[in-house]
Amino acid sequence: MTLTNEERKQVVTHRLQRAKETLQEAKIMAETEYWHGAVNRLYYACYYVASALLIKHEHIVRTHSGVINLLGLHFVSKGLISEEKGSFYGRLFTLRQSGDYNDWVEINPETVKLMMAPAEEFITSLEKLILS
């Protein structure tokens, strides 16, 4: 599916807004000690901003792994996103997958607290790339 420039701008704006809203959901879930839900929302907040950046640059991806791969290929490998942020996003994806689909994975408060600030930084840095 090919988007017009106007459609692409609308999708990017929408996903950026969803990233910010979903980050707030993650904070609420952490405050109320829903640790699995908090990790899920942190991941999706980062996913929305990452997919917005890719869409802005006309990279259409159909899978979550595809977002990780194209982000690495087009932004991390070129130094536009730090390797640390790229690795963080990959770890967050793995943690979210484990938390959502593995019955025996226990996500603890420390893990969520350690992920919160890097997720906010990830969103802020990608937003700057989107708006530049």
PEZIGI-V527869 format. One record per residue. SS is DSSP state (2 for helix, 1 for strand, 0 for the rest). PHI is phi in whole degrees, 0 to 359 (* if undefined). PSI is psi in radians with two decimals (999 if undefined). Layout:
ss = {SS & SS}
phi = {PHI & PHI}
psi = {PSI & PSI}
This chain:
ss = {0 & 0 & 0 & 0 & 2 & 2 & 2 & 2 & 2 & 2 & 2 & 2 & 2 & 2 & 2 & 2 & 2 & 2 & 2 & 2 & 2 & 2 & 2 & 2 & 2 & 2 & 2 & 2 & 2 & 2 & 2 & 0 & 0 & 0 & 2 & 2 & 2 & 2 & 2 & 2 & 2 & 2 & 2 & 2 & 2 & 2 & 2 & 2 & 2 & 2 & 2 & 2 & 2 & 2 & 2 & 2 & 0 & 0 & 0 & 0 & 0 & 0 & 0 & 2 & 2 & 2 & 2 & 2 & 2 & 2 & 2 & 2 & 2 & 2 & 2 & 2 & 0 & 0 & 0 & 0 & 0 & 0 & 2 & 2 & 2 & 2 & 2 & 2 & 2 & 2 & 2 & 2 & 2 & 2 & 2 & 2 & 2 & 2 & 2 & 2 & 2 & 0 & 0 & 0 & 0 & 0 & 0 & 0 & 2 & 2 & 2 & 2 & 2 & 2 & 2 & 2 & 2 & 2 & 2 & 2 & 2 & 2 & 2 & 2 & 2 & 2 & 2 & 2 & 2 & 2 & 2 & 0}
phi = {* & 259 & 259 & 287 & 302 & 293 & 298 & 300 & 300 & 295 & 294 & 298 & 299 & 298 & 293 & 296 & 296 & 297 & 300 & 294 & 295 & 291 & 298 & 296 & 300 & 299 & 296 & 296 & 296 & 294 & 298 & 262 & 65 & 263 & 291 & 296 & 297 & 296 & 295 & 303 & 291 & 299 & 300 & 293 & 300 & 290 & 299 & 298 & 288 & 295 & 292 & 297 & 298 & 295 & 296 & 305 & 263 & 65 & 258 & 263 & 237 & 252 & 227 & 294 & 296 & 297 & 298 & 300 & 296 & 290 & 298 & 297 & 294 & 263 & 233 & 289 & 297 & 264 & 78 & 281 & 233 & 295 & 299 & 300 & 292 & 298 & 294 & 303 & 299 & 297 & 295 & 296 & 300 & 297 & 296 & 297 & 301 & 297 & 295 & 279 & 243 & 253 & 299 & 259 & 279 & 249 & 261 & 258 & 301 & 298 & 299 & 296 & 297 & 288 & 270 & 298 & 296 & 299 & 294 & 297 & 295 & 300 & 297 & 297 & 291 & 288 & 300 & 300 & 294 & 295 & 276 & 277}
psi = {2.21 & 2.32 & 2.53 & 2.91 & -0.72 & -0.76 & -0.75 & -0.77 & -0.73 & -0.75 & -0.76 & -0.80 & -0.77 & -0.81 & -0.63 & -0.74 & -0.72 & -0.63 & -0.80 & -0.74 & -0.72 & -0.58 & -0.72 & -0.67 & -0.73 & -0.73 & -0.72 & -0.74 & -0.68 & -0.75 & -0.56 & 0.18 & 0.60 & 1.46 & -0.74 & -0.77 & -0.66 & -0.77 & -0.74 & -0.84 & -0.62 & -0.80 & -0.85 & -0.56 & -0.79 & -0.65 & -0.78 & -0.74 & -0.64 & -0.76 & -0.58 & -0.76 & -0.76 & -0.75 & -0.71 & -0.65 & 0.37 & 0.52 & 1.90 & 2.18 & 2.49 & -0.13 & 2.81 & -0.71 & -0.61 & -0.66 & -0.80 & -0.82 & -0.82 & -0.58 & -0.77 & -0.79 & -0.79 & -0.30 & -0.79 & -0.84 & -0.40 & 0.06 & 0.17 & -0.47 & 2.36 & 2.66 & -0.61 & -0.79 & -0.68 & -0.76 & -0.71 & -0.82 & -0.73 & -0.73 & -0.70 & -0.70 & -0.83 & -0.76 & -0.75 & -0.77 & -0.82 & -0.80 & -0.61 & -0.57 & -0.18 & 2.01 & -0.43 & 0.04 & 2.25 & 2.12 & 2.17 & 2.88 & -0.65 & -0.70 & -0.82 & -0.78 & -0.63 & -0.39 & -0.38 & -0.96 & -0.79 & -0.59 & -0.75 & -0.73 & -0.69 & -0.85 & -0.78 & -0.77 & -0.67 & -0.61 & -0.73 & -0.71 & -0.67 & -0.74 & -0.16 & 999}
